[in-house]
Amino acid sequence: MDLLLFAHKSHLRKADDELAKLKLGRAHHRVLYFVARRPGLTVANLLDLLGITKQSLNRIQKDLLARGLMVQEVGKQDRRQRLLRLTTEGQALEQRLFDDLHDNMLRAYSEAGEAAVNGYWLLMQALMSPEARKQFASFHRKA
């Protein structure tokens, strides 16, 4: 647990610092991350991915919409759906955050070696609940 918690804190430090300058937090980052990977993601699907309440998402969503980082559109087939997309500014912010995290993962993968990386992937999936594994597989199938 110590390894996981200290690595997580260190890995996200630069992203946290950049977000803090904008008065945003990790919850905002998580929304930006998933919406960047799935433009047009429904609010319902985002709630499912994040595992949070509508009330929690609503606060974050309103903030990102007000700051012009994300837009919400009505679904074309189902007008009850609310589809989320990042604005150009939101995409730029998310890309900066992602690039730094990606570079850190590449550095760590390179330092650890292929066997360790394969073990990491197995370990991380083993830590997931069966439902989370299904979500992970589904998320990556759609990529």
C-alpha positions in Angstrom: 0.0 0.0 0.0 2.8 2.4 0.8 4.3 1.9 -2.6 1.0 2.5 -4.4 0.2 5.6 -2.4 3.6 7.2 -2.6 3.9 6.4 -6.3 0.4 7.8 -7.0 1.2 11.1 -5.1 4.6 11.5 -6.9 3.2 10.6 -10.3 0.4 13.2 -10.1 2.4 16.0 -8.4 3.0 18.1 -11.5 -0.6 17.7 -12.7 -1.8 18.6 -9.2 0.4 21.8 -9.2 -0.9 22.9 -12.7 -4.5 22.2 -11.7 -4.0 24.1 -8.4 -2.9 27.2 -10.3 -6.3 27.1 -12.0 -8.1 26.3 -8.8 -9.0 22.8 -10.1 -8.4 19.4 -8.5 -8.0 15.7 -9.3 -11.8 15.3 -9.8 -11.6 17.9 -12.6 -8.6 16.1 -14.0 -10.4 12.7 -14.0 -13.4 14.3 -15.9 -11.1 16.0 -18.4 -9.2 12.7 -18.9 -12.2 10.5 -19.7 -14.0 13.2 -21.9 -10.7 13.7 -23.8 -10.5 10.0 -24.6 -14.2 9.7 -25.5 -15.5 13.0 -27.0 -19.3 12.7 -27.0 -19.3 10.7 -23.8 -22.7 10.7 -22.1 -23.1 12.0 -18.6 -24.5 8.6 -17.6 -21.4 6.8 -19.0 -19.1 9.2 -17.2 -20.9 8.7 -13.9 -20.4 4.9 -14.4 -16.7 5.3 -15.2 -16.0 7.6 -12.3 -18.2 5.8 -9.8 -19.4 9.1 -8.3 -22.8 10.5 -7.6 -24.7 12.9 -9.9 -24.3 15.6 -7.3 -20.5 15.2 -7.2 -20.2 15.3 -11.0 -22.6 18.2 -11.3 -20.4 20.5 -9.2 -17.3 19.5 -11.3 -19.2 19.7 -14.6 -20.6 23.1 -13.9 -17.2 24.4 -13.1 -15.6 23.0 -16.3 -18.5 24.4 -18.4 -18.3 27.8 -16.8 -14.5 28.0 -17.4 -15.0 27.1 -21.0 -13.0 23.9 -20.8 -15.9 21.6 -21.7 -19.2 21.8 -23.5 -22.4 19.8 -23.2 -24.5 19.0 -26.2 -27.9 17.3 -26.6 -27.8 13.8 -28.2 -28.8 13.6 -31.8 -30.6 10.3 -31.6 -31.8 10.7 -28.0 -32.4 14.3 -27.0 -32.4 13.2 -23.3 -28.7 12.4 -23.5 -26.1 15.0 -22.5 -22.9 14.5 -24.5 -19.7 16.0 -23.2 -16.8 17.3 -25.2 -13.7 19.4 -24.4 -13.3 22.8 -25.9 -10.0 23.7 -27.6 -8.8 25.2 -24.3 -9.9 22.1 -22.4 -8.1 19.8 -24.9 -4.9 21.9 -24.5 -5.0 21.7 -20.7 -5.8 17.9 -20.7 -3.0 17.3 -23.3 -0.4 19.2 -21.1 -1.4 17.1 -18.1 -1.5 13.9 -20.1 1.9 14.5 -21.8 3.7 14.9 -18.5 2.1 11.8 -17.0 2.8 9.9 -20.2 6.5 11.0 -20.1 6.7 9.9 -16.5 5.2 6.5 -17.3 7.7 6.1 -20.2 10.6 6.9 -17.9 9.4 4.4 -15.3 8.7 1.7 -17.9 12.1 2.2 -19.4 13.8 2.1 -16.0 11.8 -1.0 -14.8 12.1 -3.1 -18.0 9.6 -5.2 -19.9 9.1 -8.0 -17.4 8.3 -5.4 -14.7 5.9 -3.6 -17.0 4.1 -6.8 -17.8 3.9 -7.6 -14.1 2.6 -4.1 -13.4 -0.2 -4.6 -15.9 -1.2 -7.9 -14.4 -1.0 -6.6 -10.9 -3.1 -3.5 -11.6 -5.8 -5.6 -13.3 -5.7 -8.0 -10.4 -6.4 -5.1 -8.0 -9.5 -4.2 -9.9 -12.9 -5.6 -9.0 -14.5 -7.8 -11.7 -16.8 -4.9 -12.6 -13.8 -2.5 -13.0 -12.1 -5.1 -15.2 -15.1 -5.2 -17.4 -15.2 -1.4 -17.6 -11.5 -1.3 -18.4 -11.8 -3.9 -21.1 -14.9 -2.1 -22.6 -13.2 1.3 -22.4 -10.2 -0.1 -24.3 -12.2 -1.9 -26.9 -13.8 1.4 -27.9 -10.5 3.2 -28.1 
